[in-house]
Amino acid sequence: MKQTTLKKEIRCSGVGLHSGQKVEMVLKPAPADTGVVFSLCNTSGRHMVVPEPGRVVGTGLATTLGTDQAKVSTVEHLLAALVGLEIDNVIVEVDGEEIPILDGSASVYVYLINSAGIRLLDRPRRVAKVVRPLVFEQGGKRVSVKPYNGLRIDYAISFAHPMIGDQAYSFESSPLSFSYRIARARTFGFMKDVEWLQKNGLALGGTLENAVVFDDYGVVNPEGLRFEDEMVRHKILDFMGDIAVGKRRLWGHFEVSCSGHDFNNRFMRYLFGNSSEYLEFVNVEGGSSASRKHEPEIVPVGVPAWA
């Protein structure tokens, strides 16, 4: 459980899901104890933003991090990939105000990170362990967490649509399980909402190449779904990215029902605002869960055939 970073930098570009603008992004290796730092370039220069619950300045259909000087939106898929592949330290340079949406999932990040390689650093991993159960709920949304030696997420959703309905999925995080069970799940939306979203300056970069779209009866995308329950898997992906704005990687068993970016952030603000009651900040030398005895600590360098 040593800290990790990239072996070499990664460059990628694409359009922002909501802005529709082209974005250039570089992921750079960083020393131990750096964490994830966003380096944002705008007309006033370059500004550093460190993810924290209080630095989330927008949650409308995406998570936006920022300060008075700069902001960047749709960070959740990238942050989820860094959590899922257990990358502790990286500098994220962004020329633009949004992370590129790519294919609407985290699979491209898995491919790029595996291609670059993962380097172990000579410093123990730093985590925030949940030490006391917490139930946070309001208006039919619910996030509960209890102590657990690793990251486990049990998620349930309910949509009044014949192709979605009630879905539930249980996931214990490790690099391999994230890569094959969660990373490929794409963002999704409904055709009936597209016109309103675009009139309000959202989803301007959305296409069938980067989102699953439903009409009243089924999936519009000609290739269909990647999983029958792709929607709840994507909600887990989003949740992993949203809880990555803590000051350290979170360990706990989360049970989530019908949540979203706004409620996820309200939960994180409460959890870290009351950290002395619910969290213990520790350095970890050993494994995080029993299942990891059968998996490598990091994803092997290579290109998955499905990426």
Secondary structure, DSSP 8 states (H G I E B T S, - for coil): -EEEEESS-EEEEEE-TTT--EEEEEEEE--TT--EEEEEEETTEEEEE---GGGEEE-SSS-EEE-SS-EEB--HHHHHHHHHTT---EEEEEESSB---TTSSSHHHHHHHHHH-EEEEEEEEEEEEE-S-EEEEETTEEEEEE--SSEEEEEEEEESSTTTEEEEEEEE--HHHIIIIITT---EEEHHHHHHHHHTT-STT--TTT-EEE-SSSB-STT--SSTTHHHHHHHHHHHHHGGGSSSEEEEEEEEES--HHHHHHHHHHHHHTHHHHEEEEEE-S-SSGGGGGS-SS--SS--TT-
